Amino acid sequence: MKNKQLRFMGYCLTLGLVATLTMIMAACSSTSTSTTAPTSTTALTSTNTMTLSSIDVEPASPASLPVGSTLPFRAIATYSDGSMPDITTQVTWNSDNQITATIDPTGLATGVAVGTANISASLSGITSPPISLTIVAPTSTTPSSTSAATLSSIVVTTATQIKLAVGATQPFTATGTYSDGSTANITSQVSWASDTTTIATIDPTGLATGVAPGTANITASMSGVTSPAVNLTVATLSSIVVTPSTPASLAVDASQQFAATGTYSDGSTADITSLVSWVTDNSGTVIVDPYGLATGISAGTADITATLAGITSPSVSVTIVAPSSTTTSP
C-alpha cells in the first residue's frame, strides 16, 4: 500500500513539473522584440536661388600700415540661405586713394604714402562697407641690424611710365641703400624736389603733378645724399581710346578687361589704364574697377568711358546678357 502511495506522489510531481515547463516555454515564445527603422522627421531642403545679401571685409579695424608694408584683407559673403563663404578671390577690390594705398585682386593692400584710404570689396552689385586704412611712416629709417649703418644712396622709381599729362598726378617712391647693404623705403622721409616747378611739382609724399608741357628732373635727398635725377616728361593729353572698342556680349557675373591708351601733344602714346578714371553710365548693369576690369551685374547695356586731365574717351557700349538656363531631364 505504501508503495502505491509513493508511485502516485511521483506521478503527481512529474505532471506538475511538465505543466510548469510548458507554461514557461509558452511565455518565452509569446515574447518577441522588433526593431523598426527610424523614420526621418525632417527633410533637408536645398535651393539654387540663394542670392548674395552682403559682403564684410576683415579686418574691420586694421592696425596702421607702414609705407612699403602689406596687409591681407578677406571678404566674407552672406547669402540669403545664411551661408557665409570666403569670397576673397572672387570680389573686385578697390582703394579710393591709390596714392596712399593700393590693393591687388587677392586682397593684399600695400602702403604707398602717408595718409588714409578706404578699402572695399564688390561682387554682383553688392559692395562692402568701406574699411579705413591708415598708412604711416616706417618706424625706422635705418636698418635695425646696426646703429652704425649710414645712408649710402637713394634710388627714385615710379610704378607707371615716366610721362605725365598736364593736370594729372603720379606717385614716386624713394628707396635708400645703407652701408651694411640693407635697403628701406624712405619715401616719406626724403626731401623731394623738381628742378622746374613750372613744368611739374612734387609734394612731400612724392606725388608729382603735371603743370605745363616740358620736362622736369625729380630728385630725393636725405642726410646729405641725393638720388640720381629722374627725367619726367609732361605733355598735354590730346585723346584717349578705350579697347576693345566693340567688346563681345558679357554674361552676368563675367568680366572683361579694358585698356586705355593716351595720345599726347608730342604725338607719343602711352598705356594709361591705371591712371584714368573709369566711368559707367549704368552701374546697375555693369561696374568697372580702377584698373579697367568690367563686371556684368544684370542684363542690359551700358556705356564705358575713361577720363584723365579733362580728356574723356569715346564711349564703348557693353551688352550684358542673362546666363543661359540649363535644364536636366527627369
Order of alpha helices (4+ residues) and beta strands (2+ residues): alpha-beta-beta-beta-beta-beta-beta-beta-beta-beta-beta-beta-beta-beta-beta-beta-beta-beta-beta-beta-beta-beta-beta-beta-beta-beta-beta-beta-beta-beta-beta-beta-beta
